[in-house]
Amino acid sequence: MRRGAHVEQVHKGVWRIMSTPRSFEFEVRAGGLALPDDAALSHVSALRWLGVDVGSVRPIHFTTTRTHQTRESIVLHRRVGQTSPRPVRGVLVLGPDRSFVDSATLLSVRSLVRAGDALVRRGETTIDRLLRYVVDSHLDGVVRARKAATMVRERVDSFRETDLRLLLVLAGLPEPKTNIDVFDDDGRWLARGDLVLPEFRVVVEHDGWHHERDAEQRQKDHFRRERIEAAGWVLIVVTVADFAHPISIVARVHEALLRRGCSGPPPDLGREWHLIARSM
């Protein structure tokens, strides 16, 4: 069978039927078969296995404490001492906090904050646990990981919500609360806002729709906006296209805050802000 045209060798001792798609899961499981028993999925590959889609799909990253040859399409990291992996869907995986720090050697601060927000949202870690880990860690990449970990927040529903929050916070604007309920003056629930500045009654939302809504959904959106604005709140909607002009996003939010009595300093678009904005 192995000599047949319908069979391909993936790694030494590992073959596949040619009709089998070479998906991320396939590459992970095939790599695990070719590596030592203690090899654990790590870095961005571990984050992806945990459901956090950051970084490149390939190459696949594994970590081992043994001396072993690197396989094609696999980066094998060798560590001294205990790595403490755990099985996840039949694959040994390094922990989320460890993988967050390891991934700092491969990811930007923005991508790391995205990953941290998603890990917390999925219940893989908590902000306190992540902060304790990065403070105690001395692994490669920990300096960048520490910076990113201080910006990780709870209840973040999407990567674009992370991006939007970073644009505002790194510009020096007041930090919004993430995904909290908005009420009118009589305590009646109005909506749940993506990024909310309750003190100034400003809501900033990311509109992630890529296709035209149907008439019923558009009508619901209109009613929702009217209800929020009638209660005295300002609602700023940021679309995918708006991220091509990040300065405009910051300016719109700043102007809304000024109208609501915010007396803070004007936006400060420094080096760190521009690094984030250029990657949008």
C-alpha positions in Angstrom: 0.0 0.0 0.0 2.8 2.4 0.9 4.3 2.1 -2.6 1.0 3.0 -4.2 0.4 6.3 -5.9 -2.5 7.1 -3.6 -0.3 7.0 -0.5 2.2 9.8 0.6 4.8 9.7 3.4 4.3 12.6 5.8 7.0 11.9 8.3 9.3 8.9 8.9 6.9 6.1 9.8 3.8 8.2 9.1 1.8 8.0 5.9 -1.5 9.4 4.6 -4.0 8.5 1.9 -3.7 11.2 -0.7 -7.4 12.1 -0.4 -7.0 13.0 3.3 -6.9 16.8 3.6 -3.8 18.2 5.2 -5.7 20.3 7.7 -4.2 21.8 10.9 -5.6 19.0 13.0 -4.1 16.4 10.5 -0.7 18.1 10.7 -0.8 18.1 14.5 -1.8 14.5 14.9 0.7 13.3 12.2 3.5 15.3 13.9 2.6 13.7 17.3 3.0 10.2 15.8 6.5 11.1 14.5 7.8 12.6 17.7 8.8 11.3 21.2 6.0 10.4 23.6 6.7 13.5 25.7 6.4 15.9 22.7 3.6 18.5 23.5 2.0 21.0 21.2 3.3 24.5 22.1 3.6 28.1 21.1 1.0 29.4 18.6 0.1 25.8 17.7 -1.0 25.2 21.3 -3.1 28.3 21.3 -4.7 27.3 18.0 -5.5 23.8 19.4 -7.2 25.6 22.3 -9.4 27.5 19.9 -7.4 30.8 19.6 -6.6 31.5 16.0 -3.5 33.6 16.2 -0.2 33.3 14.4 0.7 31.1 11.4 -0.9 27.6 11.0 2.4 26.3 9.8 5.0 25.2 10.9 3.6 23.2 13.8 5.3 23.8 17.1 6.1 21.1 19.6 8.2 21.1 22.7 10.1 18.1 24.1 12.7 17.4 26.8 14.4 14.8 24.6 17.0 15.1 21.9 15.2 14.4 18.7 15.5 15.4 15.0 13.2 18.1 13.8 10.7 16.9 11.2 9.6 18.6 8.0 6.9 21.2 8.7 7.5 20.9 12.4 9.5 23.2 14.7 10.7 21.2 17.7 11.6 23.2 20.8 13.8 21.4 23.3 13.4 22.3 27.0 15.2 21.3 30.2 13.1 20.3 33.1 9.3 19.8 33.6 7.0 21.1 30.9 3.7 19.9 32.5 1.6 19.3 29.4 -2.0 18.1 29.6 -4.1 16.1 27.1 -6.6 18.1 25.0 -8.7 16.1 22.5 -6.1 13.3 22.5 -3.0 15.6 22.0 -0.5 16.6 24.7 -0.6 20.4 24.9 1.4 22.9 27.1 -0.7 25.0 29.3 -2.4 28.3 28.1 -0.3 30.6 30.3 3.0 28.9 29.2 1.9 28.9 25.5 1.0 32.6 25.9 4.6 33.4 27.0 6.2 31.1 24.4 4.1 32.7 21.7 5.5 36.1 22.5 8.7 35.1 20.6 6.5 34.8 17.5 3.6 37.3 17.9 3.2 41.1 18.1 1.9 42.7 21.3 -1.5 43.2 19.5 -1.8 39.5 18.6 -0.8 38.6 22.1 -3.5 40.7 23.7 -5.9 39.2 21.2 -4.8 35.7 22.4 -5.0 36.7 26.0 -8.5 38.1 25.7 -9.6 34.9 23.9 -8.0 32.6 26.4 -9.8 34.4 29.2 -13.1 34.4 27.3 -12.9 30.7 26.7 -12.1 30.0 30.4 -8.6 28.6 29.7 -7.1 31.1 32.2 -7.9 34.2 34.2 -6.4 37.6 34.2 -5.0 37.1 37.7 -3.5 33.7 36.8 -2.0 35.0 33.6 -0.4 38.0 35.3 1.1 35.8 38.1 2.5 33.5 35.5 4.2 36.2 33.4 5.6 37.8 36.5 7.1 34.6 37.8 8.3 33.4 34.3 11.8 33.8 32.9 11.1 32.2 29.6 12.1 33.7 26.2 9.6 36.3 25.2 8.4 37.1 28.7 9.1 40.8 28.5 6.7 41.2 25.6 4.3 38.8 27.3 4.3 40.9 30.4 3.4 44.1 28.5 0.6 42.3 26.6 -0.8 40.6 29.8 -1.4 44.0 31.4 -3.8 44.8 28.6 -5.8 41.6 28.6 -9.4 42.0 29.7 -12.5 39.9 30.4 -15.7 39.4 28.4 -14.1 40.3 25.0 -16.1 38.6 22.2 -13.9 39.1 19.2 -10.4 40.1 18.0 -11.8 43.3 16.5 -13.1 44.3 19.9 -9.6 43.9 21.2 -8.2 46.0 18.3 -10.7 48.7 18.9 -10.0 48.9 22.6 -6.3 49.0 22.0 -6.6 51.9 19.6 -8.5 53.9 22.2 -6.5 53.0 25.3 -3.0 53.4 23.7 -4.2 56.9 22.4 -4.6 57.8 26.1 -8.4 57.9 26.0 -10.4 56.6 29.1 -10.5 52.8 29.1 -14.0 51.5 28.2 -15.6 48.6 30.0 -16.0 45.5 27.8 -19.4 44.0 27.0 -21.5 45.4 29.8 -25.2 46.2 30.0 -26.5 49.7 29.3 -29.5 51.1 31.1 -31.6 54.2 30.9 -32.1 56.7 33.8 -35.0 54.6 35.2 -32.9 51.4 35.3 -34.5 49.8 32.3 -32.2 47.6 30.2 -31.4 49.0 26.8 -28.6 46.9 25.3 -25.3 45.2 25.9 -22.5 47.4 24.5 -19.1 46.2 23.2 -17.1 49.0 24.7 -18.9 51.2 27.2 -17.8 54.4 29.0 -20.6 54.8 31.6 -19.3 58.0 33.1 -19.8 59.8 29.8 -22.7 57.7 28.4 -20.8 56.7 25.3 -21.0 53.3 23.7 -18.5 52.2 21.0 -19.4 49.1 19.0 -17.7 47.1 16.3 -20.1 46.2 13.4 -18.7 42.9 12.2 -21.3 42.2 9.5 -19.6 41.4 6.2 -22.9 40.9 4.2 -26.1 42.8 3.8 -28.5 42.2 6.6 -32.0 41.1 5.8 -34.8 43.7 6.3 -35.9 42.3 9.7 -32.4 42.5 11.1 -31.8 46.0 9.8 -35.0 47.1 11.4 -33.9 45.6 14.8 -30.6 47.4 14.5 -32.4 50.7 13.9 -34.7 50.2 16.8 -31.8 49.3 19.1 -29.8 52.4 18.1 -32.9 54.7 18.5 -33.5 53.2 21.9 -30.0 53.8 23.1 -29.8 57.4 21.7 -33.2 58.3 23.0 -32.0 57.4 26.5 -29.2 60.0 26.2 -26.3 57.8 25.2 -24.0 58.4 22.3 -23.5 55.3 20.1 -20.4 55.1 17.8 -20.4 52.3 15.3 -17.0 51.2 13.9 -17.1 49.0 10.7 -14.4 46.8 9.2 -13.7 49.6 6.6 -13.1 52.1 9.4 -10.0 50.2 10.6 -8.2 51.4 7.4 -8.4 54.9 9.1 -7.6 54.3 12.8 -6.9 58.0 13.5 -10.5 58.7 12.4 -11.8 56.1 14.9 -9.9 57.8 17.8 -11.0 61.2 16.7 -14.7 60.2 16.6 -14.6 58.8 20.1 -12.6 61.7 21.5 -15.1 64.2 20.0 -18.0 62.3 21.6 -16.2 62.3 25.0 -15.6 66.1 24.7 -19.3 66.7 24.0 -20.0 64.7 27.2 -17.7 66.7 29.4 -14.6 64.7 29.4 -11.7 67.0 30.4 -8.8 64.7 29.8 -5.9 65.4 27.5 -6.2 65.1 23.7 -5.2 61.7 22.1 -1.5 61.0 22.2 -0.7 58.9 19.1 2.8 57.8 20.0 5.1 55.1 18.8 3.2 52.3 20.5 -0.1 53.4 19.1 1.3 53.6 15.6 2.8 50.1 15.9 -0.7 48.8 16.7 -2.5 50.9 14.1 -0.2 49.9 11.3 -1.0 46.3 11.9 -4.8 46.7 11.6 
